[in-house]
Amino acid sequence: MIQLHTTTTEEKELGGGGSVDAKVRDLIKDLRDKFDPNLQYILSSSSIITLTYTPTTGLGPRTLCQYFEGYLGLKKAEVKEEGVKVPDSYERVRIELEGKKIRFYISALLTLPIFLITMILPPLIPTLPILTPFYNSLTPSDVILLLFGSIVQFYSGGVFYKGFYKSLRNKALGMDALVVVGTSSSYCYGVTSIITSTFITTPSGVLLGDDEGGGGSEFLETSAVLITFVLMGKYLQAKATTSTSKALQKLGNLTPARATLVRRKGRKERGKVEDINECFETDEGFLNALTNHDVIEDTVDLALVQVGDVVKLTRGGSVPCDGRVIKVFNEGGIAVNEGMITGESMPVYHTINDPCIAGTIILEGTAYSRVTFVGSGTVISKIVRLIEKAQGGKAKIEEFADRVSAAFVPFVLVTATITLLTWITLCGLGVVPKSWLNGGTVAAFSVKFAVSTLVIACPCALGLAAPTAVMVGTGVGAKNGVLFKGGDVLEITANVDAVVFDKTGTLTEGLCGVEEWGIVGEGEEEEEVLFKTWCMEKSSEHPLAKAVVEHCERRLKEMGSKRGEEVHTPEGWRGVTGMGVEGTVENKKVAVGNRAFMGILNVGIPTKVEAQLREMEFKGQTAIMVSVNGVLRAICGISDQLKPDSALAVRTLQSMGVQCWMVTGDNERTANAVGEIVGIPRSNIVSQALPETKVREVSRLQGEGRVVAMVGDGINDSPALVQADVGVAIGAGTEIAVEAASVVLVRSAASDVVVAIELSRAVFSRIKLNFVWALGYNTLMIPVAAGVMYPWWRKALPPWLAGIAMALSSVSVVLSSLHLKLWKNRWRVELA
């Protein structure tokens, strides 16, 4: 679907009926007859035409603009096409995060003086002027408490009231309800206490207090502190989830903003549908036009590129749209870095009819590609949608607290109401002696028990149970090289029973290295062969060449040779894409390349060497050969080196009852070779996997009832990382993969997957213990707060003391969480 923003030549709006509207209908009819019979349009009165159609050759945003401009006499038509719309979603999430941060900061800044006035200053400096009454019993500190407490309660805490209102409408009370009930009771009691003590008196001089000096203004501190703590937890959780939206934005930015469009020279007169045909309907037509120099290149906005167009791909640039190569200018095709899609470090070579993917980078060569998919149809867009879809299914640890809240809120309200009615009834029947009232009223006496019950029974510490443990646990994880992004992954990580590994960059280093090197045949010494190989490959930018250069430099240094310090530029140097390089070094012809390249140069390969090459390839290595003056002189095997702790990680996970899989974009032979080394059975290996394949494999395991952790490092792993119950990213991987995952291994060590699971189990166990503190502490105190022990003790639990007890519940939760700092890493593997 696209939108055309248009202006007529008379500077009038397009909509509104009349002859213009009739012309639009006629044009739409022509377009339907020629291209798409299902094309739909909406003509608004604000110069906007919304078109819904199926992109085909010759029909797209650019030609539609031309049709409307020429056929209707428009001055200008601009297009807005639906594609990878991630910046908007990220901006929305960022704004929401900023709002939570502001609420938390304001709440924290105002709660600090409230806490000082109520808890610190009175016992330390009771004669402080701010604590001295200036009107009846009203003190400057009371005014500050009312002002700051009200701002915290209704501005910072306003989000809880909104959530409470929504939960009432949905008939499903959650954590917001608990926060509102607990803090509102505290706030209302504190405000009422200040007002009544200032303006209303009883014979004893108190209304909500008593002759023993129990006040209520301190209760404003209770509500403010609780709101601040809960807001802090929500802010930290929101901050963790924002990174995934940022990852989506980066995915959308992989494709370039503009593309080099190739079209026929000269535009035909506009006016009829059949008159506008700038694209090449066949590859042959394009090649003929190219041969006859009947083409011109235009740089256009990416939104104007459409299916069937021909675009130019040049070295160092990004592929603008998914397409198919129709013309190359280099032997062997073009070298493309598809690492962001496949996750593999090796470049991919494309020649005629090979597909190319939007966002990938051209390393070598120049080519022309016919566009097959644009906008939302590209692979990058599909990856974004996969991530967004998978995000929607994530479980939240807060659901447990919400389930408890849904049952506990009615219990708290009913208990407080029963307490109030019971004491009023007992007082009315004369069961309660008047001396128990301490000079106060029946209402004040009964309300105190009810408010104390309401406050102490409300487990607001539930809002701290998860965030505090997450904060401490993530801090411990950071010290051990494991970063958890929020608390929602901890419970699931603790229950993981299946781990899916990507290969490149996860189990392997993700860097090409020479595994084997050998001199063959007779002729120059190894030092000379290394030097000539180094000279040839140093002029190449190919990743394999860089691996060879590093090996030659290291080997020459080990031999004590000075040749590695010499500078020699080969004469007649020539690189053949996908094959190798050749040139002259010190008057000798040198060639470095693969088997096919040696065949072109008629370099013979002895039977014994052929066997060695096959063995290298069986191990998943890329075999490279060096010839001097047409004679084979050296062979080397290049591969992605295995991380030293990969096998240990797999064995340890298996010993913990966690099954391991490997899903990789590499070929089957290499995948099986790596799997055999690390201990993953072939039945658990999936090779040549695209991003969709990885998502399907993760979904399949989830369908079997497994709790799946996906470990990866590339953009291609991002959808699977989010689809998995727990996404684990290697810290050295791409930013997008790191930000899409919920757990990041900073050291990039595979063994830290074990650390992540062990630590998450410890953290979530602590969270469950915190839930016990949050509920149990308050529940045990309910009888005392309700006054069950009053006939024997003759002491009531004042609401302010109930608030302290409720705060102690929160303190207990915090101390319990801090105990996580004692967690020890039993699985640390020190790497050299």
N, C-alpha and C positions, 0 to 999 in steps of 0.2 A: 504494500500500500504506500502511496506517496501523496503529498499535498503540493499543489502548485499555487504559489503566491503570485498573483497577476495584477497588472495595471494596463488599462486600455490606452490606446494612442490619444484618446481625448481626456486622459487622466481621470476616468470615471471607474467606478467599481464594476466588476464583471457581472455580479449577480443582479437580481431584481427583475428578471423576465425580459420581455420584449424580443427584439430581433437578435440580440446577443445570446439570449437563452436558447433561441431556436437554432442559432449557428452551433452552439455547443452540442445540442442534441444531434444535429446532422453530422458533426465531426465524430462524436461518440459512435454513431451508427457506422460510419466508414471504418473506424478503428476496430469495431467488433467484427465487421465483415472480413477485414484483411488479416487481423491478428488474433484477437481473443473474444469469442462470442459471449464470455461471461464477464467482460469488463463492466464494472459498476462505477458510478460517479455521484457525488453530492456537490451541488453548486450552492455555495453560501452567499450571503449578502455582504461579505467582508472581503471580497476579491480572492477567495480561497476555493479551489476545486480539489476535492478529495477523490482520488482514483484508486480502485482496488482491481488488480489485474495479475495475470501470470506472466512473469518476465519471459520473453522469447526473443529470438534473433530479430532485430529490427524494431522491437518495442521495448522501450525503457524510459527512464526519466529524461534523458537528453533529447531523444526524438519526440517525446511527448511535449516538452517545452517548445521544440521547433514547430510542431503541429499547431499548438495553440497560438504561438506568436504569429505564424504565417497565415493560418486559416482565419483567425479572428481579428487580425490586425492589432495584436497586443504590442505594447511598448516593451514589456519585460515580463518574463515568467521565470520564477525561481522555484527550486524543488527542495522539499524536505522529505527524505526517505527514511523509513523505519529500518534500522540496522542494529548495530550493537549499542543499545541505549544504556550504557553503564554509568557515564558521568553524572546523569541526573539522579540515579539511585544512590550513588556514593555521596552526592551533595546532600541529599535528604537525610541519610544516616549521619553524616557529619554534623548537620544542623541539630539533629536530635541529641547527639553526643554533647555538643556545645551547650545546649540547654540544660542537660543533666549536670554538667560541670559547674555552670553558673549557680544552679540551685544548691548544689553541695557546698561550694565555696562560701556563698552567702550564709548558709545555715551554720557552717563551721565557724565563720568569723563572728557571728552573733551569739553562738552558743558558748564560746569561750568566756566572754564577760559574764554571761548568765551563771555559768558554773563557778566563776570566781566569787561573784556576789553571794551566792547561796551556800557554797560549800567551803570556801577557803577563807574569805575575809572575816565572817562573823566570829569564828572561834579564835582567830589570830588577833584581830584588831576590832573588838566589839564597839569601841568608842569612835570609830571612823565616821566623819560627818555624813557620808553617803548612807549610813545605816541609822542616822538620827531622824525621828519623825519631824515633819514640818507642818502636818495638818492631821490632827487626831493621831491615829497610829500609822498614817501614810508616810513612807520614807522615800527619798530619792531613788533608792535601790528598787523599791516596788514599782516606781514609774518606769525605770529601765527594764525591769523584768516584763512588765506589761507590753511595752513597745517592742522590745527585741523578741520576746516570746511569741507575740502575735504575728510578726513578720515570718519567723521560722515556721509557725504552725500553719499559716494560711498561704504564704507564698512558696516557701521551699517545700512544705508538706502538701501543697495544693494538688500535686500529682496523685497523692494517695486518695484524696477525696474524689478525684475524677475516676480513679480506678474502682473505688468503693461504689460509686454511683453506677458504673457500668456493670459491676458484679451483681448489684441488686437487680438491675434490669435483666441480666442473664440468669438470675436465680442461682448463682454459683459463687459463693463467697470465697475469697482467696486471701493472700497475705496482706493485700491492701486493707481489707476489712479489719484484720487484727491490728494493724498499725493505726488506723483511724479510731477504732474503739479505745485502744490503750492510750494513745496520745491525747485524744479529745477529752477523755475522762480526766487525765492529769491536768490538761490545760484549763478545762472548765472549773475544776475544783480550785486550782491555784488562783484564777481570776476572781471567782466568787468569794474566795477567802479574803483577798485583798479588799474587794469592794465592801463586803459586809463588815469587816473589821474597821473600816474607815467611816462608814455612814450608818451602820445599823448595830445596835447594841442590845443585849439582854440584861437582866438584872445583874448577871455576873460580868457583863461587859464583853461577851463573846457570842458568836452565833455558830460558826462552823468549827471554831477551835474549842478549847476547854480551859478550865482553871489551871490545868497542869502545863499550859503553855504550848500545846501542840498547834502549830500553825499550818498554813497550806500554801503560802507563796512559793515555798521551795519546790512545789510540784511543777511549776513552770519549767524548772531546770530538767525535770525528768522527761517531759514531753520533748523539749528541745534536743536533749542528748540522744534520745531514741530516734528521732527523725534524722538527725545528722548521721548516725551510724548506718541506718538503713539506706539513706541516700548515697553514702559512700559505697556501699555494696553494689547498688544499682549502677553507679557511675563506673566502677571498675569493670563490671560485666559488660556494659555498653562499650567501653573503650576497647575491650578485647574483641568484640564482634565487629567493630568498624573496619578492622584490617582486611576482612574478607571482601567487603564492598570495595575497598581500595584496590584489592587484587583484580576485581572485575574491571575496574577502570583501566588498569594497566593492560589487561587483555585487549580491551577495546582500542587501545592506543598502539597496538602492534602494527596495524596496517597504516600505510602512509596516507597523508591527507590529500595528496594529488597523485595522478597517474599520467603516464605518457601514452596518449591515445594515437593510434595510427589510423588514418582515414584516406579516402580518395582525395585527390587534388580538386579544388573547386567545389562549391556547393550549388546544387541545382536550385532553381527558383522554387520557393516555398509556395504552398497554396492548396495542394491536393495530397492526400495520403500517399499515393503511389509515386509522387515526385521526390519524396525525401527518402534517400537510401544511401547513407554514407558508409555503412558497415559492409564487410565482405561476407557474402553468404556462403562461400566455399573457400577452403584452404587454397585450392588451385587458383581461384580468382585473386586472392591476396598475393600469392607468389608471383603471378604474372604481373600484377600491378607493381610489385616491388622490383621485379626485373626491369620493367619499363620506366622505372622512376616516376610512377604515377601515384605516389603516396606522399602524405605530409604528416608530420608529427605535431600534435598539440598537447600542451600540459593542461589538464582539466581537473576540476574537483572530483574527488573519488565518488561523490554522490551522483555524478553524471555518467559514470561508466555503467554500461548495461550488458546483459547477456548477449554474446555473439560478437562483441567488440574485439579488436586486436590491440593489445597493449605491448609496449616494449619493456623488456627486462634487461637491466644493465648491472654490471659488476658493482657491488657495494650497496645496491638499492634493495628495497623490500618488494616482494610481490604484492601488488595492490588488491587483486581479487583471485579467487580460485579459478584455475584455467587449465588449458592443455597446450603444451608446447607444439608449435607448428613450423618453427624455423629456428635453427641454431647457426652460429657462425664459427664455432670451434669444433675441432675434431674431438669426439667423445662427449659432446654436449656441454651443458652448464653444470657447475658444481654449486649445490644449494645447501645451506645450513638449515636443516629442519629440526634442530634440537629443541626448539620451543614447542614443537608438535609431537615429535617421536621420542624426545629425550635422549637421543643417541649423539655421541660426540663426533662420529664419522660423518663427513659430508655425503650428500646423496647426489648422484649424477643423473641428469635428465636430458633426454634427447627427444626426437620427434614422437609426438603422441603421448608422452609421459605427462601425468598430472602435476601441477604445481599449486601450492597452498598459500593463500593470503597470509601475509605477515612473516613468511620465511625470507631468508636473506641470500642474495646471489653472491657467492664467493668468487667465482671465476666464470668468464664468458658472457656473451650477449645472446639474447633470444627474443623471439616474438611469441606471445601466448594468446590463444583465443579464450575469452572469458566464458566460464561455464556457470559460475554462481556469483552473485553480488549480495551486499547487505546482509540480511538475516539468513541467507542461504549458505554462507561461507562456513568453513570448518571452525574458524575462530568464534563466530556467532553461536554455532552449535555448542561449543565448549562452554561459553558463557551461560547458555540456557541450561546446560547440564548442571553447572555449579548452582545456579539459582534454584533449580528444581530440587537438587539434593539438600540445599540449605533449609528448605521448607519442612523436611522430615526430621530435623534434629530434635532430640529430646532435651529437656531442660531439667536441671537438678531442682529448680524451684518448684517443679510440679509436686514433689513430695511435700514440701512445706505448704503448698496450696491445698493439697488433699487434707492435710492435718488441720489447716485453717478452716476449711469448709465445715469440718465437724466440730472444731473447737470454738468457733465464734458463737454459734447458738448456745453452746454449753456455758460459755462465759457470761453471756447476757442473761440466760435463764438463772444461773447461779446468783448473780448480783441482784436480780429482781426478787428472787425468793428470799435472799438475805434481807433486803429492804422491807418487804412485806411482813416477814417473820418478826423482825424487831419492832415494827410499828404496831403489829397486832399484840405482841407481848406487852408493850408499853401501854396500849389502850386497855388491855384487860387487867392492868395493874400487877402483872407478874413481875415486871421490872421495877425495882424500888426507885423512887425519885432520886435517891442519893447517888444512884449509878449515873445519872445524867450530868453530874458535876456542874450544875448550874446552867446547863445548856437546855435546848429545846428537844422535844421528842424527834422532830424532823432532823435536827443536826446530829443527834445521837444515832439515828437509824441510817442516815445518809452516809455517815462516816464508815460504817461497816460495809455498806453496799459499794461505795467507791473503792475502799481498800480491797474488797473482794474482786471488783472489776479490774483493778489495776494489777493486782498480784496474780490473778488468774490468766491475764492476757500475756501469752508467751511471745513478747516482741523480740526476745532473743532468737527466735526462729529466723528473723531477718539477718542475724549476724552469724548463724551457724555455718552457712556455706561461705560467705565472702571472707570471713576472718581466716578460716582454714585454707581457703584458696590463696589468700595473700601470703600467709606463712609458707604454705606448701610450694607455691610458685617461686618464692624467694629461695627456699631450699633447693628446688629444682634448678634454678638459675645458677646456683653455686656448683651444681653437679653437671652443668651443661645441658639441662633439659628445660625448655620453656613451655609452660602450659598457658593456653590462651583462654582463661576463664574457668569457672567451675563446672560447666555443663559437660565437660569431657571426662571428668575424674571418675565418676561412677561407672561410665561405660568402659573406660580404659582398664579399670580394675577387673572387669569381667571379660576382657578380650581373650578369646580362645582360638583366633586365627589371625595371622599376620601375613599380608601380601606385600612382597618386596618388589620394587622396580629394580632393574639390574644396574644400568649405567648411572654412576654417581651415587648409588645407594649401597650396593654390595661391592661395586668396583669404584675406582678413583674418579672415573669420568674423564680421564686424561690418557691420550695415546702414549705408549711407551714401547721401546724395543725390548721384547722378551728374549729373543734368540738372535745371535749373530755368528756368522761363520764364513771363513775364507774357503773358497773352492778353486780347483784348478791350479795351474802353475803360472808364475809371472811375478808381478811386483809383490813386495812385502806388504803385510797388513797395514803398516803405517801409511804407505803411499795410497792404498785403496781407501783407507779411512779419510785421508786428506782430500782426495779427489771427490769422494762421495760428499764430504762436508762442503766443498766448494759448490758443487752442483745444487745441493738441496738448500743451501743458505739463501739462494736467490728465489726460492719458491715460498709462497705463503700458505701452502697446503698443510693441514694439521699433521698428516703423516710425515711430511718433510721436516716439520719442526721436531718431531720425535726422533727422526734420524739424525738431525743436526745435534741435538742434545746428546745422543748416544756417542756420536763421533767425537764431540768435544770432550766428553767424559773419558772415553777410551784413550784418546790421545794424551790426555793429562795423566792417566794412570800409567801409560807407557813412558812418561817423561819426555814426550816428543815436543819440539818447539813448532811443529808444523801448524798446530792449531792457532798459533799467534800470527801466522802469515795472512795477508790479505791478497786473494787472487780472484779476479772476476772471470768466469768462463767466457770463452769466445763462442759466438754463434748459439748462445743459450736459447733453447726452445722448450716450451712446456705444452704437453698434449693433455687436455683436460680428461681426468679419469684414468690416465695411463701412466704418465711419468714425464721425465725431463731428459734432455740430451744437450751436449755441448762439448767444447774442447778445453781441456785443462792441461797446461804444460805440453801442448802439441799432441795430446792423446785424446781420442774420442771417448767420452764417458757417457754412459746412459744409466739412469736409475728409474726403475719403474716396475710394473707388475708383469705377470706372465704374458698378457696380451701385447704389451709394449715390446717385450723381448722378441715376441713372434714377428711383429712388424719389422723389427730391426734385424731379423734373421740371426738372432743369437741362440746358439744351440744350448739345450739343457740336458746334461747327462742323466742317465737313468737313475743313478744313485741320488743325485740332487733332486730329481723329480719326486722320489720317495720322501725325501726330507720336506719338500714343499707341501706334499699332501698331508704329511703328519702335522705340519704347522697349521694348515687350514682345518684339520680335524680338531685341533685344539681351539679353534675359533680365532686364530690369528690371521692378519693380513700379510701375505708373503710379498716381500719386495726384493728385487735382484739388482745387482750392480755389474755392469759390463765395461771392460776397458779394451778399446780397439776391437770390438766385436766378440770378445771372449768373456764368458761369465766368470766373475772373480769373487763375488760375495753374495750371500743371501741373508735376509733378516726377517724375523717374525714380529709384527707390531700388533699389540692388543691393548685393550683397556685393562689396566692392572687391578687385581683383586685387593680389596682393603684387608689389612692384616687381621682384623677382628671379626670379619664377616662370618667365617665358619664357626667361631666361638659363639657369636650371637645366635645363629640358627640352632646350634646344639643346645645352648642354654634354654632357649624358648621351648624347644621340643621336650626338654627335661621337665619344664614347668607345665607340660600338658597343652602347650600352645602349638598348633600346627602351622607350618610355614609354606607359603606359595611364592612363586616368582612369575611376574607378568611383565614382559619386556617387548620393546619394539625391535629388538635385534633378531637375527636369523636363528633358526632352530638349532643348528650345529653349535653356535657360540653359546646360546642359552643353556643347552644341555651340558656343555663342558663346564660352565660356571656352576650350574646346579649340582653337578657331581662333586665338585671341589668343596662347596659349602655344605653339602649334605641335604639338599632339597631333592626329593624323588622326582623322576621325570613326569609322573602322573600329576604332579603339582606345579608343572611348568607350562606357561602359555607364551609362545613366541610370536614375533611379527604382529604385536598388538598395537592397535590405534587407541586414541583416547576413549572412543566408544567401547572398544573391546575391554579395556581395563574397568570401565564402569560396569559393563555387563558381568564380568567375572566377580567383582565385588558384590554386585546385586545377587548373583547366583549363590554365593556363599551365605549372604544374609538370608536368602530364601530358605536355606537349609537350617536356619535357626542359629547361625554362628554370630558371634560378636566380632566384627572385623576391624582390624587396624591396617590402613594402607600406608606404606612407607615409600616416599618418592622425593624427587628433587627437581623435576622439570615442569614446564607449563603443561605438557601433555599429561602429567600426573594430576593436575589440579582438579578436574572433574571427579576422578576416583578418590582423591584425598577428601573431597567434601561429601561424596556419596558414602564413603566408609563411615562406620560408627565413630571411628577415631582416625583423623588424618595426621600422619607424622611426616614432617618435612625435614630433609637434611639441610642443615644451616648453610652449607656451601652451595646450595642449589639456587634456582632462579628466585627472584623476589616474589614473583606471582605464586609459585608453589609454596614458599615460606609463609606468605600471607594468607593463602587459601587454607592452610592446614591449621589444626587446633593444637598440635604439639610440634615444637621445633627442637631438633637436636643440634645444639650449637657447635659441638666438636665434629659434627658430621661423621661420627663413629656409629657403625651399625649396632655395636654392643649396647649403646645407650637406649635402644628400643627396650631392652630388658630393664634398664634403670627407670625408664618412663612408666612401665607397667608396675614395677615394684613400688615406686614412689606414689603413683596414683592410688594404689591399694591402701597405702598408709594414710594418704590424705582423706580418702573417702571414708575410711574407718573412723577417722577423727571427726569427720562431718557427722556421721551417724551418732557418735558419742555426744557431739554438741547438741544434736536434736534431743537426746535424752536429758542433758542438762537444761535445755530451754523449756522442756515440758515438765520434767520431773520436779525440778526445784519449785516451780510455781504451783504445781498441783499439790505438793505436800504442804504448802503454806496457805492454801485456800481455807481449811478449817480455822486456822488462827485468825486470818483476815475477816472471816465471817462472824467471829465472836463466839465460836463454840467453847473456847476456854475462858471466856470472860467471867462467868459466874465463879470460877475458882481463882483465877488470877486477878480479877478486877482491873485488868489492863487491856485496853483495846489496841489494835494495831492501827495507828494513825495512817491516813492516806499517804502522808509524806514518807513515813517509814515503809509503807508498802511499796512506794516508788523506789526507795533505796533497795528494798529486797528484790524488786524486779530488776533494778540496775545490777545488783549482785549476780543475778542470773546471767546477765550479759557479760559481766566480768568473768564469771566462771567459764563461759563459752570462749572468751578471748584467751584466758589462761590455758584452757584445753588446747586451743589452736596453737598457742606458742610452744606447747610441748613438742610440736612437730620439728622444731629446730634441733631436737636431739636425734633426729633420724640419721642413720648412717648408711652410706652407699656400700652395699656388699658386692657390687658388680663392676666396680671401677676397673677399667683396663687401661693402663698407662701406655700410650703410644709413643714410640721413639720420634 
